[in-house]
């Protein structure tokens, strides 16, 4: 281990010399990633689309085809049922991304029964809300009805509860949720095989859309704050490289998830933010060494100075990356499906974060050093072009002032020869 550390410490590889090739590869990877994002689109989970996810565990061995067959009467597609872990785990996830799945039929049945029992024109208006579960709010005509009267009219139907609404002549009918219907169907079809509901996650479509928007805003805001931090902590020439490197890492990770159609959910947003933090930490270490060497070797060429700084911190960079990757590999292998996508995103982030720190963030300092003189000249030219106008205004003002003073004094009242 010491031998390897000594080799890395004494290494003098020309990393910056490969910046054009690396820059081209990185540019292509980012462009392809966003083309895939637009053309194919991510496989959003129910966190972002809305819907219901039910996690079941059977006590006896059961095949996935049996679970799919049990749900066929509800119109659940085969791909909505997924096996979790190995066959011995006997765990399944049922994912339905339509939050109003199956509710239209139940709503129609309830409204038809109310019209049949209480009058054809009894229902004035009705509103179904899937955001908080299956709730049907009915505003009716005629004399007030108690919740017990309405429940009696719905006798024989699968109704969870009936309560008074906030307004007069209004009742709220709680319908059986999708999870309860799925449990009922599986119980009837596989009655001899007991199961346990481990978890039920339900997200409304409005909530899912808001979570999707907030997730991407959080990543964009993080990149903006990093830009300000690096510019304040180091120099404005350092900031663009850090941001471009972080954008590169996030974009390529998203592109791979889209290409493989892996689920994109809230934990994925957490993984992207973690990638930003990890990659930034690595970038800051090299940037700090570049700044130290720049103060130490003032006459050294910037390209050689960056190469020296990367080589000096290479052992630390690789040690950190490999150690973190070993921990992430354990999550990938034995972590299970719940954390698998998060771990895979982190694995990609470590790989691309290490690469971008060396081949994207650091070489961008050279680009900014080349751009800064042109920006300085542009600012100087603008300042010079503004100065004559200001000077002319001042001179004109002074002459105009003297002229007005002469004019205001008027002709000498004593005549030309007066003293």
C-alpha positions as CSV (number, residue, x, y, z in Angstrom):
1,X,0.0,0.0,0.0
2,X,2.8,2.4,0.8
3,X,4.5,1.5,-2.4
4,X,1.4,2.4,-4.4
5,X,1.0,5.6,-2.4
6,X,4.6,6.6,-3.2
7,X,4.1,5.8,-6.9
8,X,1.0,8.0,-7.0
9,X,2.7,10.8,-5.0
10,X,5.6,10.9,-7.4
11,X,3.5,10.6,-10.5
12,X,3.8,13.4,-13.1
13,X,1.1,12.6,-15.6
14,X,-0.1,15.3,-18.1
15,X,-3.8,15.3,-17.3
16,X,-4.4,18.8,-18.7
17,X,-2.9,17.7,-22.0
18,X,-5.9,15.4,-22.6
19,X,-8.4,18.2,-21.9
20,X,-9.6,18.6,-25.5
21,X,-10.3,14.9,-25.9
22,X,-11.9,14.6,-22.5
23,X,-13.9,17.8,-23.1
24,X,-15.2,16.4,-26.4
25,X,-16.2,13.1,-24.8
26,X,-17.9,14.9,-21.8
27,X,-19.8,17.3,-24.2
28,X,-21.1,14.3,-26.2
29,X,-22.2,12.4,-23.1
30,X,-24.1,15.4,-21.7
31,X,-25.8,16.1,-25.1
32,X,-26.8,12.5,-25.5
33,X,-28.1,12.3,-21.9
34,X,-30.4,15.3,-22.5
35,X,-31.5,14.1,-25.9
36,X,-32.5,10.8,-24.2
37,X,-34.3,12.7,-21.5
38,X,-36.4,14.6,-24.0
39,X,-36.9,11.9,-26.6
40,X,-37.5,8.9,-24.3
41,X,-38.2,10.5,-20.9
42,X,-37.4,9.2,-17.5
43,X,-39.3,6.4,-15.9
44,X,-40.9,8.5,-13.2
45,X,-42.1,6.6,-10.1
46,X,-45.4,7.3,-8.3
47,X,-43.6,10.0,-6.2
48,X,-43.7,12.2,-9.4
49,X,-46.7,10.8,-11.3
50,X,-49.1,10.0,-8.6
51,X,-50.6,6.6,-7.9
52,X,-50.5,3.7,-5.5
53,X,-47.8,1.2,-4.5
54,X,-48.6,-1.8,-2.4
55,X,-45.9,-4.0,-0.9
56,X,-47.0,-7.6,-0.1
57,X,-45.3,-10.5,1.6
58,X,-46.8,-14.0,1.4
59,X,-46.4,-16.6,4.1
60,X,-46.4,-19.5,1.6
61,X,-44.5,-19.8,-1.7
62,X,-46.4,-18.1,-4.5
63,X,-45.6,-17.5,-8.2
64,X,-45.8,-14.0,-9.7
65,X,-48.2,-15.3,-12.3
66,X,-50.7,-16.2,-9.6
67,X,-50.6,-12.7,-8.2
68,X,-51.1,-11.3,-11.7
69,X,-54.0,-13.6,-12.3
70,X,-55.7,-12.7,-9.1
71,X,-55.6,-9.0,-10.1
72,X,-56.8,-9.5,-13.7
73,X,-60.4,-8.9,-12.7
74,X,-59.5,-5.4,-11.7
75,X,-57.8,-4.7,-15.0
76,X,-54.3,-4.5,-13.5
77,X,-51.7,-5.0,-16.2
78,X,-49.0,-7.7,-15.7
79,X,-46.2,-5.2,-15.7
80,X,-47.8,-3.5,-12.7
81,X,-46.8,-6.5,-10.5
82,X,-43.1,-6.9,-9.8
83,X,-41.3,-9.4,-7.7
84,X,-39.1,-8.0,-4.9
85,X,-35.9,-9.9,-4.1
86,X,-35.6,-13.6,-4.7
87,X,-38.4,-16.2,-5.0
88,X,-37.7,-17.3,-1.4
89,X,-38.5,-13.8,-0.2
90,X,-42.1,-14.1,-1.4
91,X,-42.5,-10.4,-1.7
92,X,-44.3,-8.4,-4.5
93,X,-44.9,-4.8,-5.3
94,X,-48.0,-3.7,-7.1
95,X,-47.6,-0.3,-8.7
96,X,-50.5,1.5,-10.4
97,X,-49.6,5.0,-11.5
98,X,-53.2,6.1,-12.2
99,X,-54.4,7.5,-8.8
100,X,-58.1,7.2,-10.0
101,X,-57.7,3.6,-11.2
102,X,-61.0,1.8,-10.7
103,X,-62.7,4.7,-8.9
104,X,-64.9,5.8,-11.8
105,X,-66.8,2.5,-11.8
106,X,-67.3,2.7,-8.0
107,X,-68.4,6.4,-8.2
108,X,-70.9,5.6,-10.9
109,X,-72.3,2.7,-8.9
110,X,-72.7,4.9,-5.8
111,X,-74.4,7.8,-7.6
112,X,-76.8,5.4,-9.4
113,X,-77.8,3.9,-6.1
114,X,-78.4,7.3,-4.6
115,X,-80.6,8.4,-7.5
116,X,-82.5,5.1,-7.3
117,X,-83.2,5.3,-3.5
118,X,-83.4,9.1,-3.0
119,X,-84.7,10.4,-6.3
120,X,-83.4,11.0,-9.8
121,X,-82.8,14.7,-9.2
122,X,-81.5,14.3,-5.6
123,X,-77.8,14.8,-6.5
124,X,-77.2,18.5,-7.3
125,X,-73.5,18.1,-7.9
126,X,-70.7,15.7,-7.0
127,X,-66.9,15.9,-6.8
128,X,-64.4,13.1,-6.5
129,X,-61.0,13.7,-4.9
130,X,-58.2,11.2,-5.2
131,X,-55.7,13.3,-3.4
132,X,-56.7,12.2,0.0
133,X,-58.0,8.7,-0.8
134,X,-61.3,7.9,-2.6
135,X,-63.7,10.6,-1.3
136,X,-66.9,11.5,-3.1
137,X,-68.5,14.8,-2.0
138,X,-72.2,15.0,-2.9
139,X,-74.3,18.2,-2.7
140,X,-78.0,17.3,-2.9
141,X,-81.4,18.9,-3.3
142,X,-84.4,18.6,-0.9
143,X,-84.6,18.1,2.8
144,X,-81.4,17.6,4.8
145,X,-80.3,13.9,5.2
146,X,-78.3,12.5,8.0
147,X,-75.2,10.4,7.3
148,X,-77.1,7.4,8.6
149,X,-79.9,8.0,6.0
150,X,-77.4,8.1,3.2
151,X,-75.5,5.1,4.4
152,X,-78.8,3.2,4.6
153,X,-79.5,4.1,1.0
154,X,-76.1,2.6,0.1
155,X,-76.6,-0.6,2.0
156,X,-75.0,-3.5,0.3
157,X,-72.3,-1.5,-1.4
158,X,-68.7,-1.4,-0.3
159,X,-68.7,2.0,1.5
160,X,-66.2,2.8,4.1
161,X,-67.9,5.8,5.8
162,X,-70.5,8.6,5.3
163,X,-70.1,11.9,7.1
164,X,-71.6,15.4,6.9
165,X,-70.0,18.0,4.6
166,X,-68.9,21.5,5.5
167,X,-71.9,23.0,3.6
168,X,-75.6,22.5,4.2
169,X,-77.1,19.6,2.2
170,X,-73.7,18.0,1.6
171,X,-72.3,14.6,2.5
172,X,-68.9,13.0,2.1
173,X,-68.8,9.4,1.1
174,X,-65.5,7.6,1.7
175,X,-65.1,4.9,-0.9
176,X,-62.9,1.9,-0.5
177,X,-59.3,2.7,-1.7
178,X,-57.5,0.9,-4.4
179,X,-55.3,-0.8,-1.8
180,X,-58.3,-2.3,-0.1
181,X,-59.7,-3.5,-3.4
182,X,-56.4,-5.2,-4.3
183,X,-56.2,-6.9,-0.9
184,X,-59.8,-8.1,-1.4
185,X,-59.2,-9.5,-4.9
186,X,-56.0,-11.3,-3.9
187,X,-57.6,-12.7,-0.8
188,X,-60.5,-14.1,-2.8
189,X,-58.3,-15.6,-5.5
190,X,-55.6,-16.9,-3.3
191,X,-57.5,-17.6,-0.1
192,X,-55.3,-20.5,0.9
193,X,-52.2,-18.3,0.9
194,X,-52.0,-15.7,3.6
195,X,-50.2,-12.5,3.0
196,X,-49.2,-9.3,4.9
197,X,-49.3,-5.8,3.6
198,X,-45.8,-4.3,4.4
199,X,-46.4,-0.8,3.1
200,X,-48.9,1.3,1.1
201,X,-47.8,4.5,-0.6
202,X,-50.3,6.7,-2.3
203,X,-49.6,10.0,-4.0
204,X,-52.1,12.3,-5.7
205,X,-51.4,13.6,-9.3
206,X,-51.1,17.2,-8.1
207,X,-48.7,16.3,-5.3
208,X,-46.6,14.2,-7.7
209,X,-46.3,17.1,-10.2
210,X,-45.3,19.5,-7.4
211,X,-42.7,17.1,-6.0
212,X,-41.3,16.7,-9.5
213,X,-41.0,20.5,-9.9
214,X,-39.5,21.0,-6.5
215,X,-37.0,18.2,-7.1
216,X,-35.5,19.7,-10.2
217,X,-35.6,23.2,-8.6
218,X,-33.6,21.9,-5.6
219,X,-30.9,20.6,-7.9
220,X,-30.8,23.8,-9.9
221,X,-30.7,25.9,-6.8
222,X,-27.8,23.8,-5.4
223,X,-25.8,24.4,-8.5
224,X,-26.4,28.2,-8.3
225,X,-25.3,28.3,-4.6
226,X,-22.2,26.3,-5.4
227,X,-21.3,28.9,-8.1
228,X,-21.5,31.7,-5.5
229,X,-19.6,29.7,-2.9
230,X,-16.7,28.8,-5.2
231,X,-16.5,32.4,-6.6
232,X,-16.3,33.8,-3.1
233,X,-14.0,31.1,-1.7
234,X,-11.5,31.0,-4.5
235,X,-11.8,33.2,-7.6
236,X,-14.4,33.9,-10.3
237,X,-12.2,31.9,-12.7
238,X,-12.6,28.8,-10.7
239,X,-16.5,28.9,-10.4
240,X,-17.5,28.0,-14.0
241,X,-15.4,24.9,-14.0
242,X,-17.0,23.6,-10.7
243,X,-20.5,24.2,-12.0
244,X,-19.9,22.6,-15.4
245,X,-18.3,19.6,-13.7
246,X,-21.3,19.2,-11.4
247,X,-23.8,19.7,-14.2
248,X,-21.8,17.1,-16.2
249,X,-22.1,14.5,-13.3
250,X,-25.8,15.1,-12.8
251,X,-26.6,15.0,-16.5
252,X,-24.7,11.8,-17.3
253,X,-26.2,10.0,-14.3
254,X,-29.7,11.0,-15.4
255,X,-29.0,10.0,-19.0
256,X,-27.9,6.5,-17.9
257,X,-31.1,6.1,-15.8
258,X,-33.2,7.2,-18.7
259,X,-31.4,4.8,-21.1
260,X,-31.9,1.9,-18.8
261,X,-35.4,3.0,-17.8
262,X,-34.6,2.7,-14.1
263,X,-37.2,4.3,-11.8
264,X,-36.8,8.0,-11.1
265,X,-38.2,8.9,-7.7
266,X,-37.6,11.1,-4.7
267,X,-34.6,9.0,-3.4
268,X,-33.1,9.6,-6.9
269,X,-33.2,13.4,-6.2
270,X,-31.5,12.7,-2.9
271,X,-28.8,10.8,-4.8
272,X,-28.3,13.6,-7.3
273,X,-27.8,16.1,-4.4
274,X,-25.4,13.7,-2.7
275,X,-23.5,13.4,-6.0
276,X,-23.2,17.2,-6.2
277,X,-21.8,17.3,-2.6
278,X,-19.4,14.5,-3.2
279,X,-18.1,15.9,-6.5
280,X,-17.8,19.4,-5.1
281,X,-15.8,18.1,-2.1
282,X,-13.3,16.5,-4.5
283,X,-13.2,19.6,-6.7
284,X,-12.6,21.9,-3.7
285,X,-9.6,19.8,-2.6
286,X,-7.9,20.2,-6.0
287,X,-8.8,23.8,-6.3
288,X,-7.3,24.5,-2.9
289,X,-4.1,22.9,-3.9
290,X,-4.0,24.9,-7.2
291,X,-4.4,28.1,-5.2
292,X,-1.6,27.1,-2.8
293,X,0.7,26.3,-5.6
294,X,-0.2,29.4,-7.5
295,X,0.9,31.5,-4.5
296,X,4.0,29.3,-4.0
297,X,5.1,29.2,-7.7
298,X,4.2,32.5,-9.1
299,X,6.3,32.2,-12.2
300,X,5.1,28.7,-13.1
301,X,3.0,28.1,-16.1
302,X,-0.7,27.7,-15.3
303,X,-0.9,24.4,-17.2
304,X,2.0,22.9,-15.3
305,X,0.7,24.3,-12.1
306,X,-2.7,22.5,-12.5
307,X,-1.0,19.3,-13.5
308,X,1.2,19.4,-10.4
309,X,-1.8,20.1,-8.2
310,X,-3.8,17.1,-9.6
311,X,-0.8,14.8,-9.3
312,X,-0.2,15.8,-5.7
313,X,-3.8,15.2,-4.7
314,X,-4.3,12.1,-6.9
315,X,-3.6,9.6,-4.1
316,X,-6.1,11.3,-1.8
317,X,-8.7,11.4,-4.7
318,X,-8.4,7.7,-5.6
319,X,-8.3,6.6,-1.9
320,X,-11.5,8.5,-1.2
321,X,-13.3,7.3,-4.3
322,X,-12.3,3.7,-3.9
323,X,-13.3,3.6,-0.3
324,X,-16.7,5.1,-1.0
325,X,-17.2,2.8,-3.9
326,X,-16.6,-0.3,-1.8
327,X,-19.3,0.8,0.6
328,X,-21.7,1.6,-2.3
329,X,-21.0,-1.9,-3.8
330,X,-22.3,-3.5,-0.6
331,X,-25.6,-1.6,-1.0
332,X,-25.8,-2.7,-4.6
333,X,-25.1,-6.4,-3.8
334,X,-27.0,-6.9,-0.6
335,X,-29.0,-3.7,-0.1
336,X,-32.1,-5.0,-1.8
337,X,-34.4,-3.3,-4.4
338,X,-35.5,-0.5,-2.1
339,X,-32.0,1.2,-2.1
340,X,-30.6,-0.4,-5.2
341,X,-31.3,2.5,-7.6
342,X,-30.0,5.0,-5.0
343,X,-26.8,3.0,-4.7
344,X,-26.4,2.7,-8.4
345,X,-26.8,6.5,-8.9
346,X,-24.2,7.1,-6.2
347,X,-21.8,4.6,-7.9
348,X,-22.2,6.5,-11.1
349,X,-21.7,9.8,-9.3
350,X,-18.5,8.7,-7.7
351,X,-17.0,7.5,-11.1
352,X,-18.1,10.6,-13.1
353,X,-17.4,12.9,-10.2
354,X,-13.8,11.8,-9.9
355,X,-13.4,12.0,-13.7
356,X,-15.0,15.5,-14.0
357,X,-12.9,16.9,-11.2
358,X,-9.7,16.0,-13.0
359,X,-10.7,16.4,-16.7
360,X,-13.5,19.0,-16.6
361,X,-13.3,21.3,-13.5
362,X,-9.5,21.8,-13.4
363,X,-8.9,22.4,-17.2
364,X,-11.7,25.0,-17.2
365,X,-9.4,27.2,-15.2
366,X,-7.2,27.5,-18.3
367,X,-10.2,28.4,-20.4
368,X,-11.2,31.1,-18.0
369,X,-7.6,32.4,-17.8
370,X,-7.7,32.7,-21.6
371,X,-11.1,34.5,-21.5
372,X,-10.3,36.9,-18.7
373,X,-8.0,39.2,-20.8
374,X,-10.7,39.6,-23.4
375,X,-13.2,40.4,-20.8
376,X,-10.8,42.9,-19.2
377,X,-10.2,44.6,-22.5
378,X,-13.9,44.8,-23.2
379,X,-14.5,46.4,-19.8
380,X,-11.5,48.8,-20.3
381,X,-12.7,49.8,-23.7
382,X,-16.2,50.5,-22.4
383,X,-14.7,52.6,-19.5
384,X,-12.5,54.6,-21.9
385,X,-15.4,55.2,-24.3
386,X,-17.5,56.5,-21.4
387,X,-14.8,58.9,-20.1
388,X,-14.7,61.4,-23.0
389,X,-18.4,61.8,-22.8
390,X,-18.3,62.6,-19.1
391,X,-15.3,65.0,-19.6
392,X,-17.0,66.7,-22.5
393,X,-20.1,67.2,-20.4
394,X,-18.0,68.7,-17.6
395,X,-16.1,71.1,-20.0
396,X,-19.3,72.1,-21.6
397,X,-20.9,72.7,-18.3
398,X,-18.1,75.0,-17.2
399,X,-18.0,77.0,-20.4
400,X,-21.7,77.3,-20.4
401,X,-21.5,78.5,-16.8
402,X,-18.9,81.2,-17.7
403,X,-21.0,82.3,-20.7
404,X,-24.0,82.7,-18.7
405,X,-22.2,84.7,-16.0
406,X,-21.0,87.1,-18.7
407,X,-24.5,87.3,-20.2
408,X,-26.1,87.9,-16.8
409,X,-23.7,90.8,-16.0
410,X,-24.9,92.7,-19.1
411,X,-23.2,95.9,-20.7
412,X,-21.1,98.1,-18.5
413,X,-23.4,101.0,-17.3
414,X,-20.5,103.5,-17.1
415,X,-19.6,103.1,-20.7
416,X,-16.5,101.9,-22.4
417,X,-14.2,104.4,-20.7
418,X,-15.5,104.0,-17.2
419,X,-13.2,102.9,-14.5
